[in-house]
C-alpha cells in the first residue's frame, strides 16, 4: 500500500484511462474492418450486380417490345403504319445496343464477371445473332408484299428465337438476384456479429470502468475528502490539521503541506491585522458620519430647488406667464432654473404678441361688421327704390299705350296732347336725373365693396401672421393656430363675396347707363313731338306716330329697369351674406379673446377686443327724403292724368 501511495495522481489516472483507451482502439479497429466489409459488399450489390440487372431488364423490355412490333409489321396494311412500326423497331434495337455496350464495359472493368455470367451473356449474344437476321428478313418480305412468307418466318423461326432470347435474359436477371441475396445474407451476418461484439465490449468496458472508478475513489477521492474536512475546520477557526495527509508523498500530500503552510501564515496575519482593523474601523466610522452630514445638506438644497420648480410649474399650468424663479439653486441644478425662466419669458412674449394681433383682428372685424351693416341698409333702400321705379314704369307703359289709343280717337285734343308732351319731356328729364343718381349710388356701393375687399385682405394678412406666431409658440399655440386659420378662411370668404358683389354692381351700372340712354332717346322723341305739334297743329297722324314711338321707348325702359331691379335684389342678397360673414368674424375674434383670457402675461389679466365706433359710410343727411321713383311716378301720373280727365270729360 505504501508503494501505491508513492505514485502520483497523474500516473494513476494515466494507467486507468490508458487501459480503457487500448480497449477502445482495439474495438474501433475491429469495427472499421467489419464496416469496410459491409461497405464493400453493399457496393457490389448497388454498383455492380444491380446495374447489371438493370441493363438486363432493359434488354428484356427492348426484346419484348420488338417481338410485338415485328408481329405488327405482318398485320398492318398501309405503308405509313408499317414505316412507323419499322422505325419503332430501329429505336428499340438502338436502345438494346446502348445497354449492350454499357454491359460490355462493366464486364471489361476490374470488377469483371463470373464464369456463369459470361456464359449466360454469350448465350444471349448467340440468340441475338440468330434473331436479328430473321427480323430483317420478315421486314424485307413484308415490304415486297410477301406477307404470307413473312408470317411463316415469324411463327416458325422468329417466335421461338424471341422466346429463347427472353428466357436467357430472365436467367441472367435471376442470377443477379441470387447474387444480391447471397451477399445480403453475408452483410446481415456481419452486422449481427458486430452487434454482439459491440455489446460484449461495452459490458467489459463498463466493468473495467467501475473497477477503475473504485480504485480512484479509494486512492484519490478519499484523501481529498479528508483534506476538504480539514479546510472546513480551519475556516471555522480550528487551526489543527491532519498530520497523516501531510506525510503522503503524492500530490495530495503536497497539497496538505501547502494547506498547513497557509494555515500558519493565516494565523500570523490574523494577529497582525487585528490591531490595524480596529484603527481602520474608527477612521471609517468618522468618515461615514461626515459623508452622511454632507448628503443631508445636499438633499435639503435639492428638495428646496424641486419645491420652487414645482410651484413655478403649477403657476405655469394655471396660465401665469409672469412667474420667475429668483432664488438660486445649487450649482448642479441652477442651469435648470435659468432654462425655466428663459422658456417662460419666451412664452410670455409670444402670447403677448398673439394678444396684440388678436386685438387688431377684433378691431378690423368690428369695422367690417359696422360697414357691412350700413351697406346692407343702403342696399335695401336702393332695392326698394328700384322696385318702385319698375312699378312706376310699368304704369307709365300702360298709360302711354292708352294715350296712343285715345290720340287716334280724339284728334281734337291735339293742343292738350302738346301740353302733355311738353310735360312728358320734363318728366323724362327728371327720370334721366333719377337714373344718374342711381348710377352714382351704385358707384358709391362699388367703392364701399372695394373697402370691404381691402379690409378682408388685411384681415387675411393678420390671420397669416397670427398663424406664424402660433407655430412659434409650439404646443401652447396649437389652439390659437386653429382660430387663426378660421379667421383667415372667413377673410377669404369675405373677399370672394365682395368681389362677386362688385361684379354685380358693375353689371347694374351698365344696365343703368343703358336705361339713361333709352330715357334720353325718349326725351328727344318727346321734343320732336312738341316741335311737330307746334308746326303742324292739325296733323293728327304725326301725333299718333309720335305716341307709338313713345310707347315703344317706354317698353324698352321698363325692360331695362326690371333687369336693374333683379341685379339690385341680388346685390342686396350678397350684402346680407357679407354682413353675416362680418358678424361671424367678430364672433371668432371674441372666441379668440376668451382663449387668451386663460393666460396672465402682465399686470392685466383680461383680454378685451378694441371696439371701434360704428363706421357709417353714408350719413343719414345724405339720404334722399323721397325716392326718385316716387317723384317720377307722381310727375308721369299728373301728366297723363290730365289726358284721362279730358277724355272723361
C-alpha positions as CSV (number, residue, x, y, z in Angstrom):
1,X,0.0,0.0,0.0
2,X,2.9,2.4,0.8
3,X,4.3,1.8,-2.7
4,X,1.0,2.6,-4.3
5,X,0.7,5.9,-2.4
6,X,4.1,7.0,-3.8
7,X,2.6,7.1,-7.3
8,X,1.2,10.4,-8.3
9,X,-2.4,11.1,-9.2
10,X,-1.5,11.7,-12.8
11,X,0.2,8.3,-13.0
12,X,-2.8,6.6,-11.5
13,X,-5.2,8.3,-13.9
14,X,-3.0,7.7,-16.9
15,X,-2.8,3.9,-16.1
16,X,-6.6,3.6,-15.7
17,X,-7.5,5.6,-18.7
18,X,-4.7,4.1,-20.8
19,X,-6.2,0.7,-20.3
20,X,-9.6,1.9,-21.4
21,X,-8.0,3.7,-24.4
22,X,-6.3,0.5,-25.6
23,X,-9.6,-1.4,-25.3
24,X,-11.4,1.3,-27.3
25,X,-8.7,1.3,-30.0
26,X,-8.9,-2.4,-30.5
27,X,-12.7,-2.3,-30.7
28,X,-12.5,0.6,-33.2
29,X,-10.1,-1.2,-35.5
30,X,-12.3,-4.3,-35.5
31,X,-15.3,-2.2,-36.2
32,X,-13.6,-0.5,-39.1
33,X,-12.7,-3.8,-40.7
34,X,-16.3,-5.0,-40.3
35,X,-17.7,-1.8,-41.7
36,X,-15.3,-1.9,-44.7
37,X,-16.5,-5.5,-45.4
38,X,-20.1,-4.4,-45.2
39,X,-19.5,-1.4,-47.4
40,X,-17.7,-3.5,-50.0
41,X,-20.5,-6.0,-50.2
42,X,-23.1,-3.2,-50.4
43,X,-21.0,-1.6,-53.1
44,X,-21.1,-4.9,-55.1
45,X,-24.9,-5.1,-54.7
46,X,-25.6,-1.5,-55.6
47,X,-22.8,-0.6,-58.1
48,X,-22.3,-3.9,-59.9
49,X,-25.0,-6.5,-59.6
50,X,-27.9,-4.1,-59.5
51,X,-26.5,-2.2,-62.5
52,X,-26.1,-5.4,-64.5
53,X,-29.6,-6.4,-63.5
54,X,-31.0,-3.0,-64.7
55,X,-29.2,-3.4,-68.1
56,X,-30.6,-6.9,-68.4
57,X,-34.1,-5.6,-67.6
58,X,-33.6,-3.0,-70.4
59,X,-32.6,-5.9,-72.7
60,X,-35.9,-7.7,-71.8
61,X,-38.0,-4.6,-72.4
62,X,-36.4,-4.0,-75.8
63,X,-36.7,-7.6,-76.9
64,X,-40.3,-7.9,-75.7
65,X,-41.4,-4.7,-77.5
66,X,-39.5,-5.8,-80.7
67,X,-41.4,-9.1,-80.7
68,X,-44.7,-7.2,-80.5
69,X,-43.5,-4.7,-83.2
70,X,-42.4,-7.4,-85.7
71,X,-45.8,-9.0,-85.2
72,X,-47.4,-5.7,-86.0
73,X,-45.3,-5.5,-89.2
74,X,-47.1,-8.6,-90.5
75,X,-50.5,-7.3,-89.5
76,X,-50.6,-3.6,-90.8
77,X,-51.9,-2.9,-94.2
78,X,-50.8,0.6,-95.0
79,X,-47.3,1.7,-95.9
80,X,-47.4,4.6,-93.4
81,X,-48.2,2.3,-90.4
82,X,-45.5,-0.2,-91.5
83,X,-42.9,2.5,-91.7
84,X,-43.9,3.7,-88.2
85,X,-43.5,0.2,-86.8
86,X,-40.2,-0.3,-88.6
87,X,-38.9,3.0,-87.1
88,X,-40.0,1.8,-83.6
89,X,-38.0,-1.5,-84.2
90,X,-34.9,0.5,-85.1
91,X,-35.3,2.7,-82.0
92,X,-35.7,-0.4,-79.8
93,X,-32.6,-2.0,-81.4
94,X,-30.7,1.2,-80.8
95,X,-31.7,1.2,-77.1
96,X,-30.7,-2.5,-76.8
97,X,-27.3,-1.7,-78.4
98,X,-26.7,1.1,-75.9
99,X,-27.3,-1.1,-72.9
100,X,-25.3,-3.9,-74.5
101,X,-22.3,-1.6,-74.8
102,X,-22.6,-0.5,-71.2
103,X,-22.8,-4.2,-70.1
104,X,-19.7,-4.9,-72.1
105,X,-17.9,-2.0,-70.4
106,X,-18.8,-3.4,-67.0
107,X,-17.6,-6.9,-67.9
108,X,-14.3,-5.4,-69.1
109,X,-13.9,-3.4,-65.8
110,X,-11.7,-4.6,-62.9
111,X,-14.9,-6.0,-61.2
112,X,-15.4,-8.2,-64.2
113,X,-17.9,-11.0,-64.3
114,X,-18.1,-14.6,-63.1
115,X,-17.8,-17.5,-65.5
116,X,-21.5,-18.2,-65.2
117,X,-22.4,-14.6,-66.1
118,X,-20.1,-14.7,-69.1
119,X,-21.8,-18.0,-70.2
120,X,-25.3,-16.5,-69.9
121,X,-24.2,-13.3,-71.8
122,X,-22.7,-15.5,-74.6
123,X,-25.9,-17.4,-74.8
124,X,-27.9,-14.1,-75.1
125,X,-25.5,-12.8,-77.8
126,X,-25.8,-16.1,-79.8
127,X,-29.6,-15.9,-79.8
128,X,-29.4,-12.3,-80.8
129,X,-27.2,-13.1,-83.7
130,X,-29.8,-15.6,-85.0
131,X,-32.9,-13.4,-84.3
132,X,-31.8,-10.1,-85.9
133,X,-31.5,-11.6,-89.5
134,X,-34.9,-13.1,-89.1
135,X,-36.4,-9.8,-88.2
136,X,-34.7,-8.2,-91.2
137,X,-36.0,-10.9,-93.5
138,X,-39.5,-10.5,-92.2
139,X,-39.4,-6.8,-92.8
140,X,-38.0,-7.3,-96.3
141,X,-40.7,-9.9,-97.3
142,X,-43.4,-7.6,-96.0
143,X,-42.1,-4.7,-98.0
144,X,-42.1,-6.9,-101.1
145,X,-45.7,-7.9,-100.5
146,X,-45.0,-11.4,-99.4
147,X,-47.0,-11.2,-96.2
148,X,-47.6,-14.9,-96.0
149,X,-43.9,-15.7,-96.2
150,X,-43.2,-13.1,-93.5
151,X,-45.8,-14.5,-91.2
152,X,-44.5,-18.0,-91.7
153,X,-41.0,-17.0,-90.8
154,X,-42.4,-15.1,-87.8
155,X,-44.3,-18.1,-86.4
156,X,-41.9,-20.9,-87.3
157,X,-38.5,-19.3,-86.8
158,X,-38.6,-15.9,-85.2
159,X,-41.1,-16.6,-82.4
160,X,-39.1,-19.5,-80.9
161,X,-35.9,-17.4,-81.0
162,X,-37.6,-14.5,-79.2
163,X,-38.9,-16.9,-76.5
164,X,-35.4,-18.3,-76.0
165,X,-33.9,-14.8,-76.1
166,X,-36.3,-13.6,-73.3
167,X,-35.6,-16.8,-71.3
168,X,-31.9,-16.3,-71.4
169,X,-32.3,-12.6,-70.3
170,X,-34.5,-13.7,-67.4
171,X,-31.9,-16.3,-66.5
172,X,-29.3,-13.5,-66.2
173,X,-31.7,-11.3,-64.2
174,X,-32.4,-14.3,-61.8
175,X,-28.7,-14.9,-61.4
176,X,-28.0,-11.3,-60.4
177,X,-30.9,-11.5,-57.9
178,X,-29.4,-14.7,-56.4
179,X,-26.0,-13.0,-56.1
180,X,-27.6,-10.0,-54.3
181,X,-29.4,-12.3,-51.9
182,X,-26.2,-14.2,-51.1
183,X,-24.2,-11.0,-50.5
184,X,-27.1,-9.5,-48.4
185,X,-27.0,-12.6,-46.2
186,X,-23.3,-12.1,-45.6
187,X,-23.9,-8.4,-44.8
188,X,-26.6,-9.3,-42.3
189,X,-24.4,-11.9,-40.7
190,X,-21.5,-9.5,-40.4
191,X,-23.8,-6.8,-38.9
192,X,-25.3,-9.3,-36.4
193,X,-21.8,-10.4,-35.3
194,X,-20.7,-6.8,-35.0
195,X,-23.7,-6.0,-32.7
196,X,-22.8,-9.0,-30.4
197,X,-19.2,-7.9,-30.3
198,X,-20.1,-4.3,-29.5
199,X,-22.4,-5.3,-26.7
200,X,-19.7,-7.6,-25.2
201,X,-17.1,-4.9,-25.4
202,X,-19.5,-2.4,-23.8
203,X,-20.1,-4.8,-20.9
204,X,-16.3,-5.3,-20.4
205,X,-15.7,-1.5,-20.6
206,X,-18.4,-0.9,-18.0
207,X,-16.9,-3.4,-15.7
208,X,-13.3,-2.1,-16.1
209,X,-14.5,1.5,-15.7
210,X,-16.3,0.6,-12.5
211,X,-13.1,-1.1,-11.1
212,X,-11.0,2.0,-12.2
213,X,-13.5,4.3,-10.6
214,X,-13.5,2.3,-7.3
215,X,-9.6,2.4,-7.2
216,X,-9.6,6.1,-8.0
217,X,-12.2,6.9,-5.3
218,X,-10.2,4.9,-2.8
219,X,-6.8,6.4,-3.6
220,X,-7.8,9.9,-4.6
221,X,-11.3,10.9,-3.6
222,X,-11.0,9.6,0.0
223,X,-7.8,11.7,0.9
224,X,-9.3,14.7,-0.9
225,X,-12.4,14.4,1.3
226,X,-10.2,14.3,4.4
227,X,-8.4,17.4,3.1
228,X,-11.7,19.2,2.5
229,X,-12.8,18.4,6.0
230,X,-9.6,19.8,7.4
231,X,-10.1,23.0,5.3
232,X,-13.7,23.4,6.6
233,X,-12.4,23.1,10.2
234,X,-9.7,25.7,9.5
235,X,-12.4,28.0,8.1
236,X,-14.4,27.6,11.3
237,X,-11.3,28.6,13.4
238,X,-9.7,25.2,14.1
239,X,-6.1,25.5,13.0
240,X,-5.2,21.9,13.7
241,X,-4.6,19.9,10.5
242,X,-4.4,16.2,9.5
243,X,-0.7,15.3,10.0
244,X,-1.1,11.9,8.2
245,X,-2.1,13.6,5.0
246,X,1.0,15.9,5.3
247,X,3.2,12.8,5.3
248,X,1.9,11.4,2.0
249,X,4.3,11.5,-1.0
250,X,1.8,12.2,-3.8
251,X,0.1,15.4,-4.9
252,X,-2.4,15.1,-2.0
253,X,0.5,15.2,0.5
254,X,1.9,18.2,-1.3
255,X,-1.5,19.9,-1.2
256,X,-1.9,19.1,2.6
257,X,1.6,20.6,3.3
258,X,0.7,23.7,1.3
259,X,-2.6,24.0,3.3
260,X,-0.6,23.7,6.6
261,X,1.8,26.5,5.5
262,X,-1.3,28.6,4.5
263,X,-2.8,27.8,7.9
264,X,0.3,29.1,9.7
265,X,0.5,32.2,7.6
266,X,-3.2,33.0,8.2
267,X,-2.7,32.7,12.0
268,X,0.3,35.1,11.9
269,X,-1.5,37.5,9.6
270,X,-4.7,37.4,11.7
271,X,-2.7,38.5,14.8
272,X,-1.2,41.4,12.8
273,X,-4.4,42.5,11.2
274,X,-6.4,42.6,14.4
275,X,-4.9,45.9,15.6
276,X,-5.0,47.6,12.2
277,X,-8.6,46.6,11.8
278,X,-9.5,48.3,15.0
279,X,-7.8,51.6,13.8
280,X,-9.4,51.4,10.4
281,X,-12.9,50.8,11.9
282,X,-12.6,54.0,13.9
283,X,-11.5,56.0,10.9
284,X,-14.2,54.6,8.7
285,X,-16.9,55.4,11.3
286,X,-15.8,59.1,11.4
287,X,-15.7,59.3,7.5
288,X,-19.2,57.8,7.2
289,X,-20.6,60.3,9.7
290,X,-19.0,63.2,7.7
291,X,-20.4,62.0,4.4
292,X,-23.9,61.5,6.0
293,X,-23.9,65.1,7.1
294,X,-22.9,66.3,3.6
295,X,-25.6,64.2,1.9
296,X,-28.3,65.5,4.3
297,X,-27.3,69.1,3.4
298,X,-27.3,68.3,-0.3
299,X,-30.7,66.6,0.0
300,X,-32.2,69.7,1.7
301,X,-30.9,72.0,-1.0
302,X,-32.2,69.7,-3.8
303,X,-35.6,69.4,-2.1
304,X,-35.8,73.2,-1.9
305,X,-35.0,73.6,-5.6
306,X,-37.5,70.9,-6.5
307,X,-40.2,72.6,-4.5
308,X,-39.6,76.0,-6.1
309,X,-39.6,74.5,-9.6
310,X,-42.8,72.6,-8.7
311,X,-44.5,75.8,-7.6
312,X,-43.4,77.6,-10.8
313,X,-44.6,74.8,-13.0
314,X,-48.0,74.8,-11.2
315,X,-48.3,78.5,-11.8
316,X,-47.4,77.9,-15.5
317,X,-50.1,75.2,-15.7
318,X,-52.6,77.7,-14.3
319,X,-51.8,80.2,-17.1
320,X,-49.5,82.6,-15.2
321,X,-46.7,83.5,-17.6
322,X,-45.2,86.2,-15.3
323,X,-43.8,83.7,-12.7
324,X,-40.0,83.6,-12.4
325,X,-37.7,81.6,-10.1
326,X,-35.4,84.2,-8.5
327,X,-33.7,82.2,-5.7
328,X,-30.5,80.5,-7.0
329,X,-30.3,76.7,-6.9
330,X,-27.3,74.6,-6.1
331,X,-24.6,74.8,-8.9
332,X,-25.6,71.4,-10.3
333,X,-29.3,72.5,-10.7
334,X,-29.0,76.2,-11.3
335,X,-28.9,75.8,-15.1
336,X,-32.4,74.2,-14.8
337,X,-33.7,77.4,-13.1
338,X,-32.2,79.6,-15.8
339,X,-33.7,77.5,-18.6
340,X,-37.1,77.5,-17.0
341,X,-37.0,81.4,-16.6
342,X,-36.0,81.8,-20.3
343,X,-38.7,79.4,-21.5
344,X,-41.4,81.2,-19.5
345,X,-40.2,84.6,-20.8
346,X,-40.3,83.5,-24.4
347,X,-43.7,82.0,-24.0
348,X,-45.0,85.2,-22.3
349,X,-43.6,87.4,-25.2
350,X,-45.2,85.1,-27.7
351,X,-48.6,85.2,-26.0
352,X,-48.4,89.0,-25.7
353,X,-47.7,89.2,-29.4
354,X,-50.7,86.9,-30.1
355,X,-52.9,89.2,-27.9
356,X,-51.8,92.3,-29.8
357,X,-52.6,90.6,-33.2
358,X,-55.9,89.3,-31.8
359,X,-56.8,92.9,-30.8
360,X,-56.0,94.1,-34.3
361,X,-58.1,91.4,-35.8
362,X,-61.0,92.2,-33.5
363,X,-60.8,95.9,-34.4
364,X,-60.8,95.1,-38.1
365,X,-63.8,92.7,-37.6
366,X,-65.8,95.4,-35.8
367,X,-65.1,97.9,-38.6
368,X,-66.1,95.3,-41.2
369,X,-69.3,94.5,-39.3
370,X,-70.2,98.2,-38.9
371,X,-69.5,98.9,-42.6
372,X,-71.4,95.8,-43.7
373,X,-74.5,96.9,-41.6
374,X,-74.5,100.3,-43.2
375,X,-74.0,98.8,-46.7
376,X,-76.9,96.4,-46.1
377,X,-79.2,99.3,-45.1
378,X,-78.3,101.3,-48.1
379,X,-78.7,98.3,-50.5
380,X,-82.1,97.6,-49.1
381,X,-83.2,101.2,-49.7
382,X,-81.8,101.1,-53.2
383,X,-83.6,97.8,-53.9
384,X,-86.8,99.3,-52.7
385,X,-86.3,102.4,-54.9
386,X,-85.5,100.3,-58.0
387,X,-88.6,98.2,-57.3
388,X,-90.8,101.3,-57.1
389,X,-89.2,102.6,-60.3
390,X,-90.0,99.4,-62.1
391,X,-93.6,99.5,-60.9
392,X,-93.9,103.2,-62.0
393,X,-92.5,102.5,-65.4
394,X,-95.0,99.6,-65.8
395,X,-97.8,102.0,-65.1
396,X,-96.3,104.6,-67.5
397,X,-96.2,102.0,-70.2
398,X,-99.8,101.1,-69.7
399,X,-100.8,104.8,-69.6
400,X,-98.8,105.7,-72.8
401,X,-100.5,102.8,-74.6
402,X,-103.9,104.2,-73.6
403,X,-102.8,107.7,-74.6
404,X,-101.9,106.5,-78.1
405,X,-105.3,104.9,-78.5
406,X,-107.1,108.0,-77.2
407,X,-105.0,110.1,-79.7
408,X,-106.3,108.1,-82.6
409,X,-109.9,108.5,-81.4
410,X,-109.7,112.1,-80.3
411,X,-107.8,114.3,-82.7
412,X,-109.4,117.4,-81.5
413,X,-107.3,117.1,-78.2
414,X,-104.0,117.9,-80.0
415,X,-103.5,121.0,-78.0
416,X,-103.8,119.2,-74.8
417,X,-101.6,116.4,-76.2
418,X,-98.9,119.0,-77.0
419,X,-99.0,120.3,-73.4
420,X,-98.9,116.7,-72.1
421,X,-95.9,116.0,-74.4
422,X,-94.1,119.1,-73.1
423,X,-94.8,117.9,-69.6
424,X,-93.6,114.4,-70.5
425,X,-90.3,115.9,-71.7
426,X,-89.8,117.4,-68.3
427,X,-90.7,114.1,-66.6
428,X,-88.2,112.3,-68.8
429,X,-85.5,114.7,-67.9
430,X,-86.4,114.0,-64.3
431,X,-86.1,110.3,-65.0
432,X,-82.7,110.9,-66.5
433,X,-81.6,112.8,-63.4
434,X,-83.0,109.9,-61.3
435,X,-81.0,107.4,-63.4
436,X,-77.9,109.5,-62.9
437,X,-78.4,109.4,-59.2
438,X,-78.9,105.6,-59.2
439,X,-75.7,105.3,-61.2
440,X,-73.9,107.5,-58.7
441,X,-75.3,105.4,-55.8
442,X,-74.2,102.2,-57.5
443,X,-70.7,103.7,-58.0
444,X,-70.6,104.6,-54.3
445,X,-71.6,101.0,-53.4
446,X,-68.8,99.7,-55.6
447,X,-66.3,101.9,-53.7
448,X,-67.7,100.5,-50.4
449,X,-67.2,96.9,-51.6
450,X,-63.7,97.9,-52.6
451,X,-63.1,99.0,-49.0
452,X,-64.6,95.7,-47.8
453,X,-62.2,93.8,-50.1
454,X,-59.2,95.7,-48.8
455,X,-60.3,95.0,-45.2
456,X,-60.7,91.3,-46.0
457,X,-57.2,91.3,-47.5
458,X,-55.7,93.0,-44.4
459,X,-57.6,90.5,-42.1
460,X,-56.1,87.6,-44.2
461,X,-52.6,89.0,-43.6
462,X,-53.3,89.4,-39.9
463,X,-54.6,85.8,-39.7
464,X,-51.5,84.6,-41.5
465,X,-49.2,86.5,-39.1
466,X,-51.2,85.1,-36.1
467,X,-50.7,81.5,-37.5
468,X,-46.9,82.1,-37.8
469,X,-46.8,83.4,-34.2
470,X,-48.8,80.4,-33.0
471,X,-46.4,78.0,-34.8
472,X,-43.5,79.7,-33.0
473,X,-45.3,79.2,-29.7
474,X,-45.2,75.4,-30.2
475,X,-47.7,73.2,-28.2
476,X,-49.1,76.2,-26.3
477,X,-50.1,77.9,-29.6
478,X,-51.9,75.0,-31.3
479,X,-55.4,76.2,-30.2
480,X,-54.7,79.7,-31.4
481,X,-53.4,78.4,-34.7
482,X,-56.7,76.7,-35.3
483,X,-58.5,80.0,-34.5
484,X,-56.2,82.0,-36.8
485,X,-56.9,79.5,-39.6
486,X,-60.6,80.0,-39.1
487,X,-60.2,83.8,-39.2
488,X,-58.1,83.5,-42.4
489,X,-60.8,81.4,-44.1
490,X,-63.5,83.9,-43.1
491,X,-61.4,86.8,-44.5
492,X,-61.0,84.8,-47.8
493,X,-64.7,84.2,-48.0
494,X,-65.4,87.9,-47.3
495,X,-63.0,88.9,-50.1
496,X,-64.7,86.4,-52.5
497,X,-68.2,87.7,-51.6
498,X,-67.0,91.4,-52.0
499,X,-65.6,90.6,-55.5
500,X,-68.9,88.9,-56.5
501,X,-70.9,92.0,-55.2
502,X,-68.6,94.3,-57.1
503,X,-69.1,92.4,-60.4
504,X,-72.9,92.5,-59.9
505,X,-72.7,96.3,-59.3
506,X,-70.7,96.8,-62.4
507,X,-73.4,94.9,-64.3
508,X,-76.0,97.1,-62.7
509,X,-74.1,100.2,-63.8
510,X,-74.1,99.0,-67.3
511,X,-77.9,98.5,-67.2
512,X,-78.4,101.9,-65.6
513,X,-76.3,103.6,-68.4
514,X,-78.4,101.7,-71.0
515,X,-81.6,103.0,-69.2
516,X,-80.3,106.5,-69.2
517,X,-79.6,106.3,-72.9
518,X,-83.1,105.0,-73.6
519,X,-84.7,107.7,-71.5
520,X,-82.6,110.3,-73.3
521,X,-83.9,108.9,-76.6
522,X,-87.4,109.2,-75.2
523,X,-86.8,112.8,-74.3
524,X,-85.6,113.6,-77.8
525,X,-88.7,111.9,-79.2
526,X,-90.9,114.0,-76.9
527,X,-89.1,117.2,-78.1
528,X,-89.8,116.2,-81.7
529,X,-93.4,115.7,-80.8
530,X,-93.6,119.1,-79.3
531,X,-92.0,120.7,-82.3
532,X,-94.3,118.9,-84.7
533,X,-97.3,119.8,-82.8
534,X,-96.2,123.4,-82.7
535,X,-95.5,123.4,-86.5
536,X,-98.5,121.2,-87.7
537,X,-101.3,121.9,-85.3
538,X,-103.8,119.7,-87.2
539,X,-101.5,116.8,-88.2
540,X,-103.1,114.1,-86.0
541,X,-101.3,111.3,-87.8
542,X,-98.0,112.7,-86.8
543,X,-99.1,112.9,-83.2
544,X,-100.3,109.3,-83.3
545,X,-96.9,108.2,-84.8
546,X,-95.1,110.1,-82.1
547,X,-97.3,108.4,-79.5
548,X,-96.4,105.0,-80.8
549,X,-92.7,105.8,-80.7
550,X,-93.1,106.9,-77.1
551,X,-94.9,103.7,-76.1
552,X,-92.0,101.6,-77.7
553,X,-89.4,103.6,-75.8
554,X,-91.2,103.2,-72.5
555,X,-91.4,99.4,-73.0
556,X,-87.6,99.3,-73.5
557,X,-87.2,101.4,-70.4
558,X,-89.5,99.1,-68.5
559,X,-87.4,96.1,-69.6
560,X,-84.1,97.7,-68.6
561,X,-85.5,98.8,-65.2
562,X,-86.8,95.3,-64.5
563,X,-83.3,93.9,-65.3
564,X,-81.8,96.5,-63.0
565,X,-84.3,95.6,-60.3
566,X,-83.2,91.9,-60.5
567,X,-79.5,92.9,-60.2
568,X,-80.2,95.2,-57.3
569,X,-82.1,92.4,-55.4
570,X,-79.1,90.1,-56.0
571,X,-76.8,92.8,-54.7
572,X,-78.9,93.0,-51.6
573,X,-78.7,89.3,-51.0
574,X,-74.9,89.4,-51.4
575,X,-74.6,92.3,-49.0
576,X,-76.6,90.2,-46.4
577,X,-74.1,87.4,-46.9
578,X,-71.2,89.8,-46.4
579,X,-72.8,91.2,-43.3
580,X,-73.3,87.7,-41.9
581,X,-69.6,86.9,-42.6
582,X,-68.5,90.0,-40.8
583,X,-70.6,89.1,-37.8
584,X,-69.1,85.6,-37.8
585,X,-65.6,87.1,-38.0
586,X,-66.4,89.3,-34.9
587,X,-67.7,86.2,-33.1
588,X,-64.5,84.3,-33.9
589,X,-62.4,87.2,-32.5
590,X,-64.4,87.1,-29.3
591,X,-63.8,83.4,-29.0
592,X,-60.1,84.0,-29.6
593,X,-60.0,86.5,-26.7
594,X,-61.8,84.0,-24.5
595,X,-59.0,81.5,-25.2
596,X,-56.3,84.2,-24.4
597,X,-58.0,85.1,-21.2
598,X,-56.7,81.8,-19.7
599,X,-53.2,83.3,-19.6
600,X,-51.7,86.0,-17.5
601,X,-48.8,87.7,-19.2
602,X,-48.6,91.0,-17.4
603,X,-50.4,93.1,-14.8
604,X,-53.6,93.0,-16.8
605,X,-55.4,89.6,-16.5
606,X,-58.2,90.1,-19.0
607,X,-58.1,90.4,-22.8
608,X,-60.8,92.5,-24.4
609,X,-61.0,93.5,-28.1
610,X,-60.9,97.1,-29.1
611,X,-64.4,98.1,-30.2
612,X,-64.2,100.9,-32.7
613,X,-67.0,103.4,-33.2
614,X,-69.6,102.3,-35.8
615,X,-68.3,103.4,-39.2
616,X,-71.0,104.9,-41.3
617,X,-70.1,105.2,-44.9
618,X,-73.0,107.4,-45.8
619,X,-74.7,109.8,-43.3
620,X,-78.4,109.9,-42.8
621,X,-78.4,113.5,-44.0
622,X,-77.1,112.4,-47.5
623,X,-80.0,110.0,-48.0
624,X,-82.9,111.4,-50.1
625,X,-86.1,112.1,-48.2
626,X,-88.2,110.8,-51.1
627,X,-87.5,108.1,-53.6
628,X,-86.7,109.3,-57.2
629,X,-89.1,106.6,-58.4
630,X,-91.9,108.1,-56.3
631,X,-91.3,111.5,-57.8
632,X,-91.1,110.1,-61.3
633,X,-94.4,108.3,-60.7
634,X,-96.1,111.4,-59.4
635,X,-95.0,113.5,-62.4
636,X,-96.0,111.0,-65.0
637,X,-99.3,110.4,-63.3
638,X,-100.0,114.1,-63.3
639,X,-99.0,114.4,-66.9
640,X,-101.1,111.5,-68.2
641,X,-103.9,112.0,-65.6
642,X,-104.8,115.3,-67.3
643,X,-105.5,113.5,-70.6
644,X,-107.6,110.9,-68.8
645,X,-109.7,113.7,-67.2
646,X,-110.1,115.4,-70.5
647,X,-111.0,112.3,-72.2
648,X,-113.5,111.5,-69.5
649,X,-115.0,115.0,-69.9
